[in-house]
Amino acid sequence: MDGATSGVISALRWLARAGRGDIALAAAAGLVQVGGTALAAQHQAGVRVLDVTGYLLLVSGPAVLAVRRRWPVAVLAVAYLTTLCYRLLGYPGGPIWMALIVAFGTALVLGHRIAAYVSLLVGYPCFVWLVDLMNGRPLPSAWMAGGIAAWLLLLVAASELFRNRRAVAHASRQRALEEQRSQREAARRQAIEERLSIARELHDVLGHSLSLINVQAGVALELMDRKPEQARTALSAIKQASKEALVDVQSVLASLRRPDEEAPRAPAPSIANIPELVRHAEATGLVVEVEQAAPSSLPSNVEAAAYRIVQEALTNVVRHAGATTVSIRVCQQEGDLVVVVEDDGRGWPGSAAAGGGNGIRGMHDRAAALGGRLTAAPKPGSGFRVCARLPVPHVTGRPA
Protein backbone atom coordinates (compact mmCIF):
# COMPACT_ATOMS: atom_id res chain seq x y z
CA MET A 1 0.00 0.00 0.00
CA ASP A 2 2.83 2.34 0.90
CA GLY A 3 4.62 1.55 -2.39
CA ALA A 4 1.50 2.26 -4.45
CA THR A 5 0.86 5.49 -2.56
CA SER A 6 4.44 6.70 -3.10
CA GLY A 7 4.16 5.79 -6.80
CA VAL A 8 0.98 7.84 -7.16
CA ILE A 9 2.55 10.76 -5.29
CA SER A 10 5.65 10.58 -7.53
CA ALA A 11 3.49 10.58 -10.64
CA LEU A 12 1.50 13.55 -9.36
CA ARG A 13 4.73 15.43 -8.69
CA TRP A 14 5.96 14.80 -12.22
CA LEU A 15 2.61 15.94 -13.54
CA ALA A 16 2.85 19.11 -11.45
CA ARG A 17 6.34 19.79 -12.84
CA ALA A 18 5.23 19.22 -16.45
CA GLY A 19 5.57 22.25 -18.63
CA ARG A 20 2.57 24.41 -19.34
CA GLY A 21 3.01 23.70 -23.02
CA ASP A 22 2.75 19.94 -22.49
CA ILE A 23 -0.35 20.32 -20.32
CA ALA A 24 -1.95 22.62 -22.89
CA LEU A 25 -1.11 20.16 -25.67
CA ALA A 26 -2.60 17.27 -23.68
CA ALA A 27 -5.77 19.28 -23.05
CA ALA A 28 -6.07 20.25 -26.73
CA ALA A 29 -5.50 16.66 -27.89
CA GLY A 30 -8.09 15.42 -25.39
CA LEU A 31 -10.63 17.99 -26.53
CA VAL A 32 -10.20 17.04 -30.19
CA GLN A 33 -10.01 13.30 -29.57
CA VAL A 34 -12.89 12.99 -27.09
CA GLY A 35 -15.12 15.79 -28.31
CA GLY A 36 -14.59 15.09 -32.00
CA THR A 37 -15.22 11.39 -31.59
CA ALA A 38 -18.36 12.00 -29.52
CA LEU A 39 -19.74 14.24 -32.26
CA ALA A 40 -18.77 11.79 -35.01
CA ALA A 41 -20.43 8.90 -33.10
CA GLN A 42 -23.85 10.52 -33.48
CA HIS A 43 -23.79 9.90 -37.24
CA GLN A 44 -22.50 6.31 -37.21
CA ALA A 45 -24.57 3.15 -37.20
CA GLY A 46 -23.61 -0.45 -36.52
CA VAL A 47 -20.96 0.45 -33.98
CA ARG A 48 -20.72 0.04 -30.25
CA VAL A 49 -22.23 2.89 -28.29
CA LEU A 50 -19.72 5.04 -26.42
CA ASP A 51 -19.82 4.11 -22.75
CA VAL A 52 -17.63 4.73 -19.74
CA THR A 53 -14.97 2.30 -21.00
CA GLY A 54 -14.89 3.99 -24.39
CA TYR A 55 -14.53 7.44 -22.89
CA LEU A 56 -11.78 6.22 -20.53
CA LEU A 57 -9.85 4.80 -23.49
CA LEU A 58 -10.30 8.06 -25.40
CA VAL A 59 -9.11 10.14 -22.45
CA SER A 60 -6.16 7.97 -21.40
CA GLY A 61 -4.01 8.66 -24.47
CA PRO A 62 -4.24 12.49 -24.34
CA ALA A 63 -3.85 12.51 -20.53
CA VAL A 64 -0.43 10.85 -20.56
CA LEU A 65 0.85 13.43 -23.08
CA ALA A 66 1.44 15.76 -20.10
CA VAL A 67 4.54 13.68 -19.23
CA ARG A 68 5.60 12.84 -22.78
CA ARG A 69 9.04 14.48 -22.43
CA ARG A 70 9.87 12.55 -19.26
CA TRP A 71 8.71 9.10 -20.41
CA PRO A 72 8.30 9.28 -24.22
CA VAL A 73 8.42 5.50 -24.79
CA ALA A 74 5.93 4.74 -22.00
CA VAL A 75 3.59 7.45 -23.28
CA LEU A 76 3.83 5.99 -26.80
CA ALA A 77 2.99 2.52 -25.44
CA VAL A 78 -0.04 3.81 -23.51
CA ALA A 79 -1.34 5.77 -26.50
CA TYR A 80 -0.82 2.76 -28.79
CA LEU A 81 -2.53 0.25 -26.49
CA THR A 82 -5.51 2.45 -25.60
CA THR A 83 -6.11 3.29 -29.26
CA LEU A 84 -5.80 -0.36 -30.31
CA CYS A 85 -8.17 -1.51 -27.54
CA TYR A 86 -10.64 1.19 -28.53
CA ARG A 87 -10.63 -0.04 -32.14
CA LEU A 88 -10.79 -3.72 -31.22
CA LEU A 89 -13.84 -3.12 -29.02
CA GLY A 90 -15.68 -1.66 -32.02
CA TYR A 91 -16.29 1.85 -30.75
CA PRO A 92 -17.15 4.62 -33.24
CA GLY A 93 -14.50 6.14 -35.48
CA GLY A 94 -13.34 9.72 -35.38
CA PRO A 95 -10.19 11.69 -34.53
CA ILE A 96 -9.05 8.89 -32.22
CA TRP A 97 -5.43 9.01 -33.51
CA MET A 98 -4.49 12.40 -32.09
CA ALA A 99 -2.70 11.16 -28.95
CA LEU A 100 -0.96 8.36 -30.86
CA ILE A 101 0.35 10.77 -33.50
CA VAL A 102 1.74 13.17 -30.89
CA ALA A 103 3.30 10.34 -28.86
CA PHE A 104 4.89 8.83 -31.98
CA GLY A 105 6.38 12.19 -33.06
CA THR A 106 7.67 12.90 -29.55
CA ALA A 107 9.45 9.55 -29.26
CA LEU A 108 11.05 9.96 -32.68
CA VAL A 109 12.15 13.57 -32.12
CA LEU A 110 13.63 12.80 -28.69
CA GLY A 111 15.83 10.06 -30.15
CA HIS A 112 13.83 6.90 -29.32
CA ARG A 113 13.75 5.87 -32.96
CA ILE A 114 13.67 2.11 -32.41
CA ALA A 115 10.56 2.29 -30.23
CA ALA A 116 8.89 4.67 -32.70
CA TYR A 117 9.59 2.52 -35.75
CA VAL A 118 8.61 -0.70 -33.96
CA SER A 119 5.26 0.85 -33.03
CA LEU A 120 4.82 1.90 -36.66
CA LEU A 121 5.69 -1.50 -38.15
CA VAL A 122 3.51 -3.36 -35.63
CA GLY A 123 0.69 -0.83 -35.63
CA TYR A 124 0.19 -0.62 -39.40
CA PRO A 125 -1.02 -4.24 -39.92
CA CYS A 126 -2.87 -4.20 -36.59
CA PHE A 127 -4.89 -1.07 -37.34
CA VAL A 128 -5.31 -1.67 -41.07
CA TRP A 129 -6.24 -5.40 -41.11
CA LEU A 130 -6.36 -6.96 -37.62
CA VAL A 131 -9.09 -4.66 -36.29
CA ASP A 132 -11.41 -5.34 -39.23
CA LEU A 133 -10.76 -9.08 -39.03
CA MET A 134 -11.56 -9.15 -35.30
CA ASN A 135 -14.77 -7.13 -35.81
CA GLY A 136 -15.90 -9.10 -38.85
CA ARG A 137 -15.75 -6.15 -41.21
CA PRO A 138 -14.43 -6.28 -44.77
CA LEU A 139 -10.72 -5.52 -45.20
CA PRO A 140 -9.75 -2.13 -46.67
CA SER A 141 -8.94 -1.91 -50.35
CA ALA A 142 -5.39 -1.72 -51.65
CA TRP A 143 -5.91 1.95 -52.45
CA MET A 144 -6.98 2.69 -48.90
CA ALA A 145 -4.10 0.66 -47.41
CA GLY A 146 -1.66 2.47 -49.71
CA GLY A 147 -3.13 5.84 -48.74
CA ILE A 148 -2.70 5.05 -45.05
CA ALA A 149 0.89 3.94 -45.72
CA ALA A 150 1.60 7.18 -47.63
CA TRP A 151 0.13 9.24 -44.80
CA LEU A 152 2.30 7.39 -42.27
CA LEU A 153 5.40 7.97 -44.42
CA LEU A 154 4.58 11.67 -44.50
CA LEU A 155 4.28 11.66 -40.71
CA VAL A 156 7.66 9.92 -40.41
CA ALA A 157 9.31 12.36 -42.82
CA ALA A 158 7.94 15.38 -40.94
CA SER A 159 9.08 13.94 -37.59
CA GLU A 160 12.55 13.13 -38.92
CA LEU A 161 12.89 16.61 -40.42
CA PHE A 162 11.92 18.19 -37.13
CA ARG A 163 14.33 15.91 -35.26
CA ASN A 164 17.21 16.82 -37.59
CA ARG A 165 16.52 20.53 -37.28
CA ARG A 166 16.34 20.18 -33.51
CA ALA A 167 19.69 18.32 -33.51
CA VAL A 168 21.30 21.01 -35.68
CA ALA A 169 19.99 23.76 -33.39
CA HIS A 170 21.29 21.88 -30.34
CA ALA A 171 24.71 21.45 -31.98
CA SER A 172 24.78 25.16 -32.82
CA ARG A 173 24.00 26.06 -29.21
CA GLN A 174 26.71 23.71 -27.99
CA ARG A 175 29.24 25.28 -30.38
CA ALA A 176 28.24 28.75 -29.20
CA LEU A 177 28.65 27.70 -25.56
CA GLU A 178 32.02 26.11 -26.36
CA GLU A 179 33.16 29.28 -28.11
CA GLN A 180 32.08 31.33 -25.11
CA ARG A 181 34.00 29.01 -22.80
CA SER A 182 37.06 29.23 -25.07
CA GLN A 183 36.84 33.02 -25.11
CA ARG A 184 36.55 33.16 -21.33
CA GLU A 185 39.50 30.79 -20.96
CA ALA A 186 41.57 32.85 -23.42
CA ALA A 187 40.70 36.04 -21.55
CA ARG A 188 41.64 34.36 -18.26
CA ARG A 189 44.99 33.19 -19.66
CA GLN A 190 45.65 36.64 -21.08
CA ALA A 191 44.87 38.24 -17.72
CA ILE A 192 47.26 35.80 -15.99
CA GLU A 193 50.00 36.53 -18.51
CA GLU A 194 49.48 40.27 -18.10
CA ARG A 195 49.64 39.99 -14.32
CA LEU A 196 52.86 37.95 -14.53
CA SER A 197 54.32 40.46 -16.98
CA ILE A 198 53.45 43.36 -14.69
CA ALA A 199 54.90 41.48 -11.71
CA ARG A 200 58.17 40.87 -13.60
CA GLU A 201 58.40 44.51 -14.67
CA LEU A 202 57.80 45.83 -11.16
CA HIS A 203 60.24 43.32 -9.69
CA ASP A 204 62.96 44.26 -12.16
CA VAL A 205 62.39 48.00 -11.83
CA LEU A 206 62.00 48.20 -8.05
CA GLY A 207 64.36 45.37 -7.16
CA HIS A 208 67.32 46.89 -8.96
CA SER A 209 66.78 50.45 -7.77
CA LEU A 210 65.93 49.53 -4.18
CA SER A 211 68.98 47.25 -3.95
CA LEU A 212 71.22 50.11 -5.04
CA ILE A 213 69.50 52.47 -2.60
CA ASN A 214 69.95 49.95 0.21
CA VAL A 215 73.66 49.48 -0.50
CA GLN A 216 74.31 53.22 -0.86
CA ALA A 217 72.36 53.99 2.32
CA GLY A 218 74.57 51.54 4.21
CA VAL A 219 77.68 53.20 2.76
CA ALA A 220 76.37 56.64 3.70
CA LEU A 221 75.68 55.59 7.28
CA GLU A 222 79.10 54.00 7.58
CA LEU A 223 80.99 57.03 6.22
CA MET A 224 78.80 59.88 7.47
CA ASP A 225 81.13 60.76 10.38
CA ARG A 226 84.52 59.62 9.04
CA LYS A 227 84.31 60.59 5.38
CA PRO A 228 81.45 62.99 4.81
CA GLU A 229 82.38 63.65 1.18
CA GLN A 230 82.05 59.99 0.27
CA ALA A 231 78.79 59.90 2.23
CA ARG A 232 77.59 62.83 0.14
CA THR A 233 78.42 60.85 -3.02
CA ALA A 234 76.43 57.88 -1.73
CA LEU A 235 73.46 60.11 -0.90
CA SER A 236 73.60 61.62 -4.39
CA ALA A 237 73.53 58.11 -5.84
CA ILE A 238 70.49 57.32 -3.65
CA LYS A 239 68.72 60.42 -4.90
CA GLN A 240 69.44 59.58 -8.54
CA ALA A 241 68.43 55.90 -8.15
CA SER A 242 65.16 56.81 -6.42
CA LYS A 243 64.38 59.38 -9.13
CA GLU A 244 64.96 56.82 -11.89
CA ALA A 245 62.94 54.20 -10.00
CA LEU A 246 60.03 56.63 -9.80
CA VAL A 247 60.24 57.27 -13.55
CA ASP A 248 60.35 53.53 -14.26
CA VAL A 249 57.37 52.82 -11.99
CA GLN A 250 55.39 55.59 -13.66
CA SER A 251 56.27 54.08 -17.04
CA VAL A 252 55.01 50.64 -15.94
CA LEU A 253 51.80 52.12 -14.57
CA ALA A 254 51.31 54.16 -17.75
CA SER A 255 51.56 50.97 -19.79
CA LEU A 256 48.43 49.74 -17.99
CA ARG A 257 46.31 52.50 -19.48
CA ARG A 258 43.53 51.60 -21.84
CA PRO A 259 44.13 51.90 -25.60
CA ASP A 260 42.08 55.09 -25.84
CA GLU A 261 44.11 56.75 -23.10
CA GLU A 262 47.41 58.54 -23.38
CA ALA A 263 50.31 56.23 -24.21
CA PRO A 264 53.35 56.04 -21.88
CA ARG A 265 56.01 58.62 -22.68
CA ALA A 266 59.00 56.87 -21.16
CA PRO A 267 61.05 54.94 -23.74
CA ALA A 268 61.20 51.17 -23.54
CA PRO A 269 64.41 49.84 -21.96
CA SER A 270 67.06 48.62 -24.39
CA ILE A 271 70.68 47.49 -24.41
CA ALA A 272 71.62 51.11 -25.08
CA ASN A 273 70.67 51.78 -21.45
CA ILE A 274 73.09 49.18 -20.05
CA PRO A 275 75.80 51.80 -19.41
CA GLU A 276 73.39 53.49 -17.00
CA LEU A 277 73.05 50.21 -15.10
CA VAL A 278 76.81 49.93 -15.06
CA ARG A 279 77.16 53.44 -13.62
CA HIS A 280 74.80 52.60 -10.77
CA ALA A 281 76.62 49.32 -10.03
CA GLU A 282 80.00 51.07 -10.00
CA ALA A 283 78.61 53.56 -7.49
CA THR A 284 78.39 50.66 -5.01
CA GLY A 285 82.12 49.96 -5.37
CA LEU A 286 81.95 47.22 -8.02
CA VAL A 287 84.36 47.17 -10.94
CA VAL A 288 82.28 46.47 -14.05
CA GLU A 289 83.75 45.38 -17.36
CA VAL A 290 81.47 45.66 -20.40
CA GLU A 291 81.86 44.07 -23.82
CA GLN A 292 79.00 45.08 -26.08
CA ALA A 293 79.00 44.04 -29.73
CA ALA A 294 75.31 43.65 -30.52
CA PRO A 295 73.73 44.60 -33.86
CA SER A 296 72.64 48.20 -34.22
CA SER A 297 68.98 47.29 -34.75
CA LEU A 298 67.16 44.63 -32.78
CA PRO A 299 63.47 43.94 -32.08
CA SER A 300 62.29 45.98 -29.11
CA ASN A 301 61.13 42.92 -27.17
CA VAL A 302 64.57 41.30 -27.51
CA GLU A 303 66.33 44.49 -26.39
CA ALA A 304 63.97 44.89 -23.44
CA ALA A 305 64.52 41.28 -22.33
CA ALA A 306 68.31 41.64 -22.60
CA TYR A 307 68.25 44.85 -20.56
CA ARG A 308 66.06 43.32 -17.84
CA ILE A 309 68.26 40.21 -17.60
CA VAL A 310 71.38 42.36 -17.14
CA GLN A 311 69.52 44.53 -14.63
CA GLU A 312 68.37 41.55 -12.55
CA ALA A 313 71.79 39.87 -12.69
CA LEU A 314 73.49 43.06 -11.46
CA THR A 315 70.87 43.43 -8.73
CA ASN A 316 71.61 39.91 -7.47
CA VAL A 317 75.36 40.58 -7.57
CA VAL A 318 74.92 43.74 -5.48
CA ARG A 319 72.60 42.05 -2.99
CA HIS A 320 74.09 38.59 -2.59
CA ALA A 321 77.43 37.98 -4.27
CA GLY A 322 79.88 40.05 -2.25
CA ALA A 323 81.82 40.46 -5.50
CA THR A 324 84.43 43.04 -6.47
CA THR A 325 84.36 42.57 -10.24
CA VAL A 326 81.53 41.95 -12.71
CA SER A 327 81.82 41.35 -16.42
CA ILE A 328 78.98 41.89 -18.88
CA ARG A 329 79.07 40.60 -22.42
CA VAL A 330 76.33 41.30 -24.99
CA CYS A 331 76.96 39.99 -28.48
CA GLN A 332 75.44 38.18 -31.42
CA GLN A 333 76.17 34.50 -31.86
CA GLU A 334 74.69 32.19 -34.49
CA GLY A 335 71.59 34.31 -34.95
CA ASP A 336 71.01 34.71 -31.18
CA LEU A 337 71.62 37.65 -28.91
CA VAL A 338 73.85 36.29 -26.15
CA VAL A 339 73.91 37.99 -22.76
CA VAL A 340 76.49 36.86 -20.17
CA VAL A 341 76.93 38.33 -16.68
CA GLU A 342 79.72 36.90 -14.48
CA ASP A 343 81.06 37.91 -11.07
CA ASP A 344 83.91 36.84 -8.81
CA GLY A 345 81.94 36.75 -5.60
CA ARG A 346 80.93 33.98 -3.25
CA GLY A 347 77.89 33.00 -5.31
CA TRP A 348 74.22 33.65 -4.73
CA PRO A 349 72.02 32.07 -2.04
CA GLY A 350 70.95 28.50 -2.70
CA SER A 351 67.29 29.36 -3.38
CA ALA A 352 68.21 32.04 -5.92
CA ALA A 353 70.82 29.90 -7.62
CA ALA A 354 68.36 27.04 -7.93
CA GLY A 355 65.79 29.28 -9.52
CA GLY A 356 63.64 29.65 -6.43
CA GLY A 357 63.75 33.43 -6.35
CA ASN A 358 61.45 35.68 -8.31
CA GLY A 359 64.41 37.30 -10.08
CA ILE A 360 65.83 34.06 -11.51
CA ARG A 361 62.35 32.88 -12.42
CA GLY A 362 61.65 36.21 -14.11
CA MET A 363 64.83 35.96 -16.18
CA HIS A 364 63.91 32.42 -17.22
CA ASP A 365 60.41 33.58 -18.17
CA ARG A 366 61.71 36.47 -20.26
CA ALA A 367 64.05 34.20 -22.20
CA ALA A 368 61.40 31.48 -22.65
CA ALA A 369 58.84 34.02 -23.87
CA LEU A 370 61.13 34.74 -26.85
CA GLY A 371 61.87 31.06 -27.49
CA GLY A 372 65.30 31.30 -25.89
CA ARG A 373 66.92 29.78 -22.84
CA LEU A 374 68.80 30.94 -19.76
CA THR A 375 71.22 29.27 -17.38
CA ALA A 376 72.20 30.61 -13.97
CA ALA A 377 74.73 28.66 -11.92
CA PRO A 378 77.87 29.06 -9.78
CA LYS A 379 81.20 29.02 -11.59
CA PRO A 380 83.89 26.49 -10.69
CA GLY A 381 85.87 27.86 -7.79
CA SER A 382 84.00 31.05 -7.02
CA GLY A 383 81.58 33.47 -8.58
CA PHE A 384 78.32 33.14 -10.46
CA ARG A 385 77.42 33.13 -14.15
CA VAL A 386 74.19 34.03 -15.94
CA CYS A 387 73.97 33.25 -19.65
CA ALA A 388 70.95 33.94 -21.85
CA ARG A 389 70.47 33.16 -25.53
CA LEU A 390 67.65 35.17 -27.11
CA PRO A 391 66.65 34.34 -30.71
CA VAL A 392 66.70 37.33 -33.05
CA PRO A 393 64.24 36.92 -35.97
CA HIS A 394 65.57 37.44 -39.50
CA VAL A 395 69.10 38.19 -38.34
CA THR A 396 72.11 36.07 -39.29
CA GLY A 397 75.21 36.81 -37.30
CA ARG A 398 78.75 35.64 -37.16
CA PRO A 399 79.96 33.52 -34.25
CA ALA A 400 81.33 35.69 -31.48
C-alpha positions in Angstrom: 0.0 0.0 0.0 2.8 2.3 0.9 4.6 1.5 -2.4 1.5 2.3 -4.4 0.9 5.5 -2.6 4.4 6.7 -3.1 4.2 5.8 -6.8 1.0 7.8 -7.2 2.5 10.8 -5.3 5.6 10.6 -7.5 3.5 10.6 -10.6 1.5 13.6 -9.4 4.7 15.4 -8.7 6.0 14.8 -12.2 2.6 15.9 -13.5 2.9 19.1 -11.4 6.3 19.8 -12.8 5.2 19.2 -16.4 5.6 22.3 -18.6 2.6 24.4 -19.3 3.0 23.7 -23.0 2.8 19.9 -22.5 -0.3 20.3 -20.3 -1.9 22.6 -22.9 -1.1 20.2 -25.7 -2.6 17.3 -23.7 -5.8 19.3 -23.1 -6.1 20.3 -26.7 -5.5 16.7 -27.9 -8.1 15.4 -25.4 -10.6 18.0 -26.5 -10.2 17.0 -30.2 -10.0 13.3 -29.6 -12.9 13.0 -27.1 -15.1 15.8 -28.3 -14.6 15.1 -32.0 -15.2 11.4 -31.6 -18.4 12.0 -29.5 -19.7 14.2 -32.3 -18.8 11.8 -35.0 -20.4 8.9 -33.1 -23.8 10.5 -33.5 -23.8 9.9 -37.2 -22.5 6.3 -37.2 -24.6 3.1 -37.2 -23.6 -0.4 -36.5 -21.0 0.4 -34.0 -20.7 0.0 -30.3 -22.2 2.9 -28.3 -19.7 5.0 -26.4 -19.8 4.1 -22.7 -17.6 4.7 -19.7 -15.0 2.3 -21.0 -14.9 4.0 -24.4 -14.5 7.4 -22.9 -11.8 6.2 -20.5 -9.9 4.8 -23.5 -10.3 8.1 -25.4 -9.1 10.1 -22.4 -6.2 8.0 -21.4 -4.0 8.7 -24.5 -4.2 12.5 -24.3 -3.9 12.5 -20.5 -0.4 10.9 -20.6 0.9 13.4 -23.1 1.4 15.8 -20.1 4.5 13.7 -19.2 5.6 12.8 -22.8 9.0 14.5 -22.4 9.9 12.6 -19.3 8.7 9.1 -20.4 8.3 9.3 -24.2 8.4 5.5 -24.8 5.9 4.7 -22.0 3.6 7.5 -23.3 3.8 6.0 -26.8 3.0 2.5 -25.4 0.0 3.8 -23.5 -1.3 5.8 -26.5 -0.8 2.8 -28.8 -2.5 0.3 -26.5 -5.5 2.4 -25.6 -6.1 3.3 -29.3 -5.8 -0.4 -30.3 -8.2 -1.5 -27.5 -10.6 1.2 -28.5 -10.6 0.0 -32.1 -10.8 -3.7 -31.2 -13.8 -3.1 -29.0 -15.7 -1.7 -32.0 -16.3 1.8 -30.8 -17.1 4.6 -33.2 -14.5 6.1 -35.5 -13.3 9.7 -35.4 -10.2 11.7 -34.5 -9.0 8.9 -32.2 -5.4 9.0 -33.5 -4.5 12.4 -32.1 -2.7 11.2 -29.0 -1.0 8.4 -30.9 0.3 10.8 -33.5 1.7 13.2 -30.9 3.3 10.3 -28.9 4.9 8.8 -32.0 6.4 12.2 -33.1 7.7 12.9 -29.6 9.5 9.5 -29.3 11.1 10.0 -32.7 12.2 13.6 -32.1 13.6 12.8 -28.7 15.8 10.1 -30.1 13.8 6.9 -29.3 13.7 5.9 -33.0 13.7 2.1 -32.4 10.6 2.3 -30.2 8.9 4.7 -32.7 9.6 2.5 -35.7 8.6 -0.7 -34.0 5.3 0.8 -33.0 4.8 1.9 -36.7 5.7 -1.5 -38.1 3.5 -3.4 -35.6 0.7 -0.8 -35.6 0.2 -0.6 -39.4 -1.0 -4.2 -39.9 -2.9 -4.2 -36.6 -4.9 -1.1 -37.3 -5.3 -1.7 -41.1 -6.2 -5.4 -41.1 -6.4 -7.0 -37.6 -9.1 -4.7 -36.3 -11.4 -5.3 -39.2 -10.8 -9.1 -39.0 -11.6 -9.1 -35.3 -14.8 -7.1 -35.8 -15.9 -9.1 -38.9 -15.7 -6.2 -41.2 -14.4 -6.3 -44.8 -10.7 -5.5 -45.2 -9.8 -2.1 -46.7 -8.9 -1.9 -50.4 -5.4 -1.7 -51.7 -5.9 1.9 -52.4 -7.0 2.7 -48.9 -4.1 0.7 -47.4 -1.7 2.5 -49.7 -3.1 5.8 -48.7 -2.7 5.1 -45.1 0.9 3.9 -45.7 1.6 7.2 -47.6 0.1 9.2 -44.8 2.3 7.4 -42.3 5.4 8.0 -44.4 4.6 11.7 -44.5 4.3 11.7 -40.7 7.7 9.9 -40.4 9.3 12.4 -42.8 7.9 15.4 -40.9 9.1 13.9 -37.6 12.6 13.1 -38.9 12.9 16.6 -40.4 11.9 18.2 -37.1 14.3 15.9 -35.3 17.2 16.8 -37.6 16.5 20.5 -37.3 16.3 20.2 -33.5 19.7 18.3 -33.5 21.3 21.0 -35.7 20.0 23.8 -33.4 21.3 21.9 -30.3 24.7 21.5 -32.0 24.8 25.2 -32.8 24.0 26.1 -29.2 26.7 23.7 -28.0 29.2 25.3 -30.4 28.2 28.8 -29.2 28.7 27.7 -25.6 32.0 26.1 -26.4 33.2 29.3 -28.1 32.1 31.3 -25.1 34.0 29.0 -22.8 37.1 29.2 -25.1 36.8 33.0 -25.1 36.5 33.2 -21.3 39.5 30.8 -21.0 41.6 32.8 -23.4 40.7 36.0 -21.5 41.6 34.4 -18.3 45.0 33.2 -19.7 45.7 36.6 -21.1 44.9 38.2 -17.7 47.3 35.8 -16.0 50.0 36.5 -18.5 49.5 40.3 -18.1 49.6 40.0 -14.3 52.9 38.0 -14.5 54.3 40.5 -17.0 53.5 43.4 -14.7 54.9 41.5 -11.7 58.2 40.9 -13.6 58.4 44.5 -14.7 57.8 45.8 -11.2 60.2 43.3 -9.7 63.0 44.3 -12.2 62.4 48.0 -11.8 62.0 48.2 -8.1 64.4 45.4 -7.2 67.3 46.9 -9.0 66.8 50.4 -7.8 65.9 49.5 -4.2 69.0 47.3 -4.0 71.2 50.1 -5.0 69.5 52.5 -2.6 70.0 50.0 0.2 73.7 49.5 -0.5 74.3 53.2 -0.9 72.4 54.0 2.3 74.6 51.5 4.2 77.7 53.2 2.8 76.4 56.6 3.7 75.7 55.6 7.3 79.1 54.0 7.6 81.0 57.0 6.2 78.8 59.9 7.5 81.1 60.8 10.4 84.5 59.6 9.0 84.3 60.6 5.4 81.4 63.0 4.8 82.4 63.6 1.2 82.1 60.0 0.3 78.8 59.9 2.2 77.6 62.8 0.1 78.4 60.8 -3.0 76.4 57.9 -1.7 73.5 60.1 -0.9 73.6 61.6 -4.4 73.5 58.1 -5.8 70.5 57.3 -3.7 68.7 60.4 -4.9 69.4 59.6 -8.5 68.4 55.9 -8.1 65.2 56.8 -6.4 64.4 59.4 -9.1 65.0 56.8 -11.9 62.9 54.2 -10.0 60.0 56.6 -9.8 60.2 57.3 -13.5 60.3 53.5 -14.3 57.4 52.8 -12.0 55.4 55.6 -13.7 56.3 54.1 -17.0 55.0 50.6 -15.9 51.8 52.1 -14.6 51.3 54.2 -17.7 51.6 51.0 -19.8 48.4 49.7 -18.0 46.3 52.5 -19.5 43.5 51.6 -21.8 44.1 51.9 -25.6 42.1 55.1 -25.8 44.1 56.8 -23.1 47.4 58.5 -23.4 50.3 56.2 -24.2 53.3 56.0 -21.9 56.0 58.6 -22.7 59.0 56.9 -21.2 61.1 54.9 -23.7 61.2 51.2 -23.5 64.4 49.8 -22.0 67.1 48.6 -24.4 70.7 47.5 -24.4 71.6 51.1 -25.1 70.7 51.8 -21.5 73.1 49.2 -20.0 75.8 51.8 -19.4 73.4 53.5 -17.0 73.0 50.2 -15.1 76.8 49.9 -15.1 77.2 53.4 -13.6 74.8 52.6 -10.8 76.6 49.3 -10.0 80.0 51.1 -10.0 78.6 53.6 -7.5 78.4 50.7 -5.0 82.1 50.0 -5.4 82.0 47.2 -8.0 84.4 47.2 -10.9 82.3 46.5 -14.0 83.8 45.4 -17.4 81.5 45.7 -20.4 81.9 44.1 -23.8 79.0 45.1 -26.1 79.0 44.0 -29.7 75.3 43.6 -30.5 73.7 44.6 -33.9 72.6 48.2 -34.2 69.0 47.3 -34.7 67.2 44.6 -32.8 63.5 43.9 -32.1 62.3 46.0 -29.1 61.1 42.9 -27.2 64.6 41.3 -27.5 66.3 44.5 -26.4 64.0 44.9 -23.4 64.5 41.3 -22.3 68.3 41.6 -22.6 68.2 44.8 -20.6 66.1 43.3 -17.8 68.3 40.2 -17.6 71.4 42.4 -17.1 69.5 44.5 -14.6 68.4 41.6 -12.5 71.8 39.9 -12.7 73.5 43.1 -11.5 70.9 43.4 -8.7 71.6 39.9 -7.5 75.4 40.6 -7.6 74.9 43.7 -5.5 72.6 42.1 -3.0 74.1 38.6 -2.6 77.4 38.0 -4.3 79.9 40.0 -2.3 81.8 40.5 -5.5 84.4 43.0 -6.5 84.4 42.6 -10.2 81.5 41.9 -12.7 81.8 41.3 -16.4 79.0 41.9 -18.9 79.1 40.6 -22.4 76.3 41.3 -25.0 77.0 40.0 -28.5 75.4 38.2 -31.4 76.2 34.5 -31.9 74.7 32.2 -34.5 71.6 34.3 -35.0 71.0 34.7 -31.2 71.6 37.6 -28.9 73.9 36.3 -26.2 73.9 38.0 -22.8 76.5 36.9 -20.2 76.9 38.3 -16.7 79.7 36.9 -14.5 81.1 37.9 -11.1 83.9 36.8 -8.8 81.9 36.8 -5.6 80.9 34.0 -3.2 77.9 33.0 -5.3 74.2 33.6 -4.7 72.0 32.1 -2.0 70.9 28.5 -2.7 67.3 29.4 -3.4 68.2 32.0 -5.9 70.8 29.9 -7.6 68.4 27.0 -7.9 65.8 29.3 -9.5 63.6 29.6 -6.4 63.8 33.4 -6.4 61.5 35.7 -8.3 64.4 37.3 -10.1 65.8 34.1 -11.5 62.4 32.9 -12.4 61.6 36.2 -14.1 64.8 36.0 -16.2 63.9 32.4 -17.2 60.4 33.6 -18.2 61.7 36.5 -20.3 64.1 34.2 -22.2 61.4 31.5 -22.6 58.8 34.0 -23.9 61.1 34.7 -26.8 61.9 31.1 -27.5 65.3 31.3 -25.9 66.9 29.8 -22.8 68.8 30.9 -19.8 71.2 29.3 -17.4 72.2 30.6 -14.0 74.7 28.7 -11.9 77.9 29.1 -9.8 81.2 29.0 -11.6 83.9 26.5 -10.7 85.9 27.9 -7.8 84.0 31.1 -7.0 81.6 33.5 -8.6 78.3 33.1 -10.5 77.4 33.1 -14.1 74.2 34.0 -15.9 74.0 33.2 -19.6 70.9 33.9 -21.8 70.5 33.2 -25.5 67.7 35.2 -27.1 66.7 34.3 -30.7 66.7 37.3 -33.1 64.2 36.9 -36.0 65.6 37.4 -39.5 69.1 38.2 -38.3 72.1 36.1 -39.3 75.2 36.8 -37.3 78.7 35.6 -37.2 80.0 33.5 -34.2 81.3 35.7 -31.5 
